[in-house]
Amino acid sequence: MAADVVGYARLMGRDEAGTLLRLKKWRSDCLEPSLARNGGRVVKLTGDGVLAEFGSAVDALRAAVEFQQAVAELNADQPDSERMVFRVGLHLGDVIVEGNDLYGDGMNVAARLEPEALPGGIVISRAVRDAVAGKLKATLRDLGELSLKNIEQPVQAFQVEWDAADWPLRDGSSAQGPGPFPSLPDKPSIAVLAFDNMSGDPTQEYFSDGIAEDIITSLSKNRGIFVIARNSSYTYKGQPTDVSRIGRELGVRYVLEGSVRRAGERVRITAQLIEAEGRTHIWAERYDRNLTDLFAVQDDITRRIVAAVAPEVEKAEMQRVRRASPQTLRAWECAMRAQWHLARMTREDIAEALKLAAQATALDPGTTRGLSIEAIAHLYAIAEGWAPSLPQAVMAAYQSASKAVAVDPEDAAAHAALAACEGFIGRPADAIARSQLAIDLNPNFTWAHGNLGLALTFSGRGDEAVAPFNEALRLSPRDPFNFAWHYLLAFALFVAGRYEEALQAAEKSLRENASVPGAYRVRAASLSELGRIDEARSALADFLRLAPDATVGSTRAQVPLKRPGDLDRYVAALKRAGLRDS
């Protein structure tokens, strides 16, 4: 099938931007639904036109009539200056397949028949007429043999005429046919489309498909994200990508699409995350690799994409729910709003995060997100000296995290939160084991790696803690919580006696979030150990400005280092900088 806009140059000359917008709307509202319902596949978009293929001539003609009917219906509500009218040509013949593209006389004849149609009409070849005669409610009026440009032999053509009453428009525009679209889930929802194979080699299709399938599998391990199954998201393969339509039809807020281009022993993979309704780009990245080990490359790229996408989705959700009225928030939205406050890391924000997390759990006791956030918020309050009662805060954190694990034993976030609690109550060995369990449940979950680093630090294994902290930062380089990993990495480096590196990590944390008292404390201790006492006193003054009640005694209570020597060294460094005993 070849379809083209009548008078496209005139429309573009009058209003280029408006014409392009209307063309996209006609394609998404009229063309794509008719193709999807009738098994059509777009082969090529040609500016104002489209070439599509079908497995059946009957399906092709039905799609063409439905398309022209839908266009007529849409035009009825448009002023004359904004109406778009199409011509359609159909031919049945052999084609040459190269990758996702088609070539040959079959395509050429259809393209040459299209200009012979009346505006809003359809012209078909005799080959199509012979295949569809008597099978559809339409009259096929013989136009005789036409001499078509660059086609050697004349082609007998027929004009298709039909009664609109015989072709009522179908309800809805979905490939799933009539019926309401699915509603959005309470939590973030995403469809991962089949990645386009741009290599020009159909045998490479398995690699592009494998990337997308692995992403779907890995994202599905994140209990906080609703992921559409492969069998549904892959139905759009080979079609023009209209993320807004896909979002409506699948009931998702976000769409991930990408492409794979392989040339020799090099491969380039691109991916982009889009908010479907507004077609807003959330994130995009390109990865270039040497194909020394195909499966290793596939695993590495999959992991990087998944690790980037999950935080980007949550960051977009945090921004979205901030605009919502607090009275209308559902459980997941309360949790996302709590997480946004958690990332701001002030005394007031931690208090608000605790309130919203508890509200999320009250609204839906069967979910874990509010419980996990509540546990982490309590731990932040403990570490920064903001908890009114340290024992009560420790117990509240442990109870919330334990309840989250009981609600969903397969939730990596719940186990990571409980691991952090175990570290704070002096059970670092248990914290290490549970953090590893969280990693096993979701290898791309940054908090699992970060909390493993924290548990190792509490055990006095500062050198070993560096790797999991760096892994958390590598997995999600734009995560709004990365200030916490830089801060805790600084603490691990201090425990390891690597004071210059600890100072650099603390300063990086403060550049990302200057509200974190603990980062100033680690900075002061590191400067003290480096003999830079005046600078250490200045850093301690910054710390005390945010935590004015801090003392040596409160520091010993807030920092549960297992080895007494590590804690003594930390406290001694702070005392040299001027921290008072009580």
C-alpha positions, 0 to 999 in steps of 0.5 A, a space after each residue: 500500500 502506498 499513501 500520499 498527501 494531496 497538495 502537500 507542498 502547498 500545505 507546507 508552504 502555507 504553514 510548515 510547523 502546523 502541517 507537520 503536526 497535523 500529518 503526525 496526528 493523521 498518521 497516529 489517529 487514522 493510519 496506524 490503527 487501520 494498519 494494526 487492525 489489519 496486520 499491516 506493517 509500515 515499511 517506509 515513511 516518505 515525508 508526506 507518504 507511507 509504504 506498507 505491506 500486508 499478508 493479505 490483499 483483502 486485509 490491505 484493501 480493508 485497511 485502505 478503506 478504513 483509513 480513508 473513512 477515518 480521514 474523512 471523519 477527522 476532516 469533517 471537524 477541521 477548517 478547509 485550510 487544515 484538512 489533509 486528504 490522501 490518495 492510496 494505491 494498492 498492488 499485489 506482487 513479489 518484493 525483495 526483503 533486505 532487513 526491515 526494508 522492501 524493494 522491487 516492482 511490487 513496491 514501485 507499482 503501488 507507488 505509481 498507482 497512488 497518484 492515479 487515485 482521486 483525492 480521498 480515493 483508492 486505486 488498485 491493480 488487477 492483481 489486487 482486484 482478482 484477489 479481493 473481488 466479491 469479498 468486500 463491500 466495494 465497487 471496483 470500477 475499471 480504469 483500463 490499462 494505465 501507463 505508469 512512470 518507470 513501469 515497463 508494462 501497462 497496468 490494468 487499474 481499478 478505482 475503488 468505490 464504497 458506501 460509507 454506511 457499509 464501513 462504519 468506523 470502529 470504536 477506538 484506535 487501538 490494535 486491540 480493537 474496541 474497548 476502553 484503554 487500561 488504566 495506569 497502575 498505581 506505581 510507575 509503569 513502563 513498556 520496553 519496545 523491541 530495539 530496532 536493528 539498524 545494521 542492515 543485516 536481518 541475521 543480527 535481529 537476535 542481538 537487538 531483540 536480546 538487548 530489549 528482552 534482557 532489559 524487560 527481565 531485569 526491570 521486572 526484578 524491581 518491585 517498584 516498577 510495573 513492566 509490560 510483558 514482552 509479548 505485548 510490547 513486541 506487537 509494535 515491532 516494525 511499526 512507526 513509534 507513537 509513544 503516546 498511542 502506545 502508552 494509552 493502549 498498554 496503560 503505561 506512563 513511560 516507554 523505553 525504545 532504542 536501536 542497535 547498529 553493528 558494523 564489523 566488530 563494533 556495535 552502537 546501542 542507543 536508548 531513550 526513555 520517554 514520558 508517553 502522554 506528553 512525549 517528553 524525553 526523560 533520559 537518553 544515552 548511547 553506548 559504543 562497544 567492541 564485540 570481543 565477547 558478544 554476550 558480555 557486551 549484551 550483559 554490560 549494556 543491559 545492566 547499564 541501561 536498567 540501572 539508569 532507567 529505574 532512577 530516572 523513572 523514579 526521579 520523574 515520578 518524584 517531580 510529577 507527584 510534587 505537583 499533585 495536591 496532598 489530599 489527592 495522593 495515593 499510596 505510591 505517590 505518597 511514597 514518591 513524595 517521601 523519597 523526594 524529601 528524603 533526598 533533600 536531607 534536611 531535618 525538616 525534610 526527613 520529618 516530612 518524609 517520615 510523615 508521608 511514608 507512614 501515610 503511604 503505608 496506611 493507604 496501602 498496608 500491602 505494599 513495602 515502599 513506604 515501610 522501606 522509606 520510613 526505615 531509611 528516614 529514621 536511620 538518616 535522623 539517627 546518623 545526623 543527630 535529629 532523632 528525639 530518642 536514639 533507641 526509639 528511632 533505631 527500634 522504629 527503623 528496624 520494625 518498619 524494615 522487618 515488616 517490609 521484608 515480611 510483606 514481600 520477601 522478594 523485595 530487594 529494597 526491603 532487604 536493603 533497608 533491613 540490612 542498613 538497620 542491622 548495621 546500625 544495631 551492631 550486627 554488621 555480619 548480618 547486614 553484609 549477608 542481607 545486602 548480598 541477598 538484596 543484590 542477588 534479588 536485583 543486581 541493578 539496585 544501587 541501594 543494595 550495593 551502597 548498603 553493602 558498602 555501609 555494612 563493610 564500613 561498620 565492620 572496619 573493612 573500609 578498603 573492601 567497602 570502596 568497591 560497592 560504593 563505587 558500583 552504586 555510583 557507576 550503576 546510576 551516575 545521575 541518581 539524586 541520592 548519589 550524595 549519600 554514596 559519596 558521603 559514605 564512601 568518604 567515611 569508608 575511606 577514613 576508616 581505611 586510613 585513606 584520608 586524602 581520598 576521604 576528603 575528596 569524596 566528602 567534598 564531592 558529596 557536599 557539592 551535590 548536597 550541602 545540607 548533609 551534616 555528616 559529610 562536613 563531619 567526615 571532612 573535618 575528621 579527614 582534614 584533622 588527620 591530614 594535619 590541616 587543623 585550621 581547615 578542620 575547625 572550619 569544617 567542624 563549624 559548618 557541621 555544628 551549624 547544622 547539628 549544634 547539639 553534637 558532642 563526642 558522646 553523641 557521635 559515639 552513639 550515632 556511629 556504630 563502628 564495630 572495632 573500637 579502634 576505628 571509632 576512637 580514631 574518628 572521635 580523636 580527629 574530631 576532638 582535635 578539630 574542636 568537638 566538645 566532649 559533652 
